[in-house]
């Protein structure tokens, strides 16, 4: 399924990234140097993931805020629609009274 596909894609990326790190090492690099380079790369990844989570949090907050504003606007629109309907009723009522007055005058 899509979750498995996503996981495979992430693992492939990770393998490619680690291969890149290893290939970028100077020839004859010691195991310690290799580990250090990998550790630094992992730290960088962890930092990016943390930033990503913070951004995701910000996006979620914005979405929540936008949805609340949208609900508020919808409520305002409903209120305006109710007021408009009320005004139409009042207009009809006034028109009825006008016709009554005209009839009485005649």
N, C-alpha and C positions, 0 to 999 in steps of 0.2 A: 504493500500500500504506500501512500504518500509519505507516511512517517518513516518507513523503512528506507524509501528512496532518498529522503532528506538526510537520514543518518549515513547512508552509503556515500552520498555526495560530500557530507562533512568529513567523513573519514578519508576519502580520496584527497580532499583539499589538505587535510592534516598531513597525510603521507607525503604529498607533493611539497608541502612547506618544510617538513623535516628533511626530505631529500635535498632541497635547495640549501638548507642550512649546512648540511653535511658536505655538499659539493662546494660550498663557498669557503670551506676551511682550507688553509694552505696545505700542500702536500706534506705528509709526515707529521701532521698535528697530533698531539698526544690525546689520550682519552680524556684527560682533565680539561684540555682546551675545548674539545668537542662538547663535553658536558656543560662547560661554562657557557658556550655559545647557545646551546639548546635551552639552558636555564634562562638566559637573557631573553631569548625569543619567546619562551613560555610566559615570562613576566610581562612582556609587551602584549601578548595575546590576552592575558588576564586583565590588563589595564583596558584594552579595547572592549572586552566583554563587559567590564564594569561600566564604561562610558555608554555602551550600547543599552545596558539595562536602565541607566539614568535617563537616556533619551526616550526609551520605551515608556518609562514612568511619566515623563513630561508629555508625551503624545497622549497617553491615557488620560491624564489630567485635563488636557486641552479638549479631548473628545468629550469627556464628562461635562465640562463647562459648556461646550457648544451644544450638546444635547439638552442641557438645562435651559439655555437661552432659547433654543428652538421650541421647547415645550411652552415656555413663557410666551413667546410670540404667537404660538398656536392658540393659547388661552386668550390672548388679547384679540386675535382675529375672531374667535368665537363670540367674545363679548361684543365686538363691533358689529358682527352679523346680527346678534340678538337686538342690539340697539337700532340697527337699520330696519329690522322687521317691525319693531315697536313703533318707529317713526312712520312706517308705511301704514300701519293700523291707525295711528293718530290722524294721518292725512286722509284716509278713507272716512274716518269718523267726522272730520271737519268738512269734508266734501258733502257728507250726508246732511250735516247741519246747514250748510250753504244752500243745498237744494231745498231743504225744509223752509228756510227763510225766504227764498225766492218764491216758493209756493204760497207762503203766508202773505207776502207783499202783493202778489197778483190778485 
